[in-house]
Amino acid sequence: TDQGFNVNAFWEHRNLFNRAENLRIGGELALDLQEATADFRKPYFLRRDQSLLLNAAVTRQRDEAFDELSSSVFGGIERSFGEHWKSSAGASLELIRITEDGERRHYGLVGFPVSFGFANRDDPLDPTESFTLTATTTPYFGVSGDAEKFWVNEIKGSNYLSLDEDGDFVLAARARLGSIVGSDRQELPASKRFYAGGGGSVRGYEFRTVGPLDGNNDPIGGRSVVEAGLELRLRVSEDIGLVPFVSGGQVTTDPYPDIGGKMLWAAGLGVRYYTDFGPLRFDIAFPVNGRPSDDRFQFYVSIGQAF
């Protein structure tokens, strides 16, 4: 894939205390990322439409942007509103060590994430008629090290429109907007900045490289992000599909997105092999207005649609 080989494993208990409590312990081992996580969900917490969420994670990642070693804990409440609406709120504590440009910095952060979302996907891996929208805001406060207070805001959505009755021709679109206010880019932990580029973002550009680069053409991240993507999913047989697509993105050091500013665009073609558990995805994408430092193409392999 665009980020190398990786292995994921997890153990899950879906009825831990005989009241539908879910405990999942997982890990990921990749060339640039090693992570261990534990997630606990208790439904019907204090009321029928509410769940208790607990999470802990230890992460180590190394790439051209930065090196990170971090640990985090989170506790919060998730509440449903009808069949498709959900909101959540909670508190987190993160201890982060970042090495960037040979300089090591430490951060202790307390955050209070709040999210609100709508989702009515008919299939999580291959939607044909649905709409999703998620808005998240998280104020962070520095409690140790080099951390300062800042506020991260992000909204993203996707829409799927079937052009025929059988769902063999689907028009899919996605968008993402993000803004960070309160601290300059260089004062933000590198792992909290916005990045774009890669298989789950702007295909055609290397992971995280859409946006400002340093003198070595390594990404430095930014305080605002804009992403857009459009693809036409054509199922040409029972097992095979073709997907022409276009995507673009922008990352800047300004705190607010420049909607009319320059975007880096890419176009490509994908092949889907449909299985009982979802489509296998093979994509190749080419930068349209890339920079001299960008590769001439990127190739992606994954499970499920790109979004």
Secondary structure, DSSP 8 states (H G I E B T S, - for coil): -TT--EEEEEEEES-TTSSS-EEEEEEEEESSEEEEEEEEEESSSSSTTEEEEEEEEEEEEE-SS-EEEEEEEEEEEEEEETTTEEEEEEEEEEEEEEEETTEEEEEEEEE--EEEEEE--S-SSS-SSEEEEEEEEEEEEEEEET---EEEEEEEEEEEEESSTTSSEEEEEEEEEEEEESS-GGGS-GGGSB-B-STTS-TTS-TT-BS-B-TTS-B--BSEEEEEEEEEEEE-SSSEEEEEEEEEEEEESSSS--TTS--EEEEEEEEEEEETTEEEEEEEEEESS--TTS-S-EEEEEES---
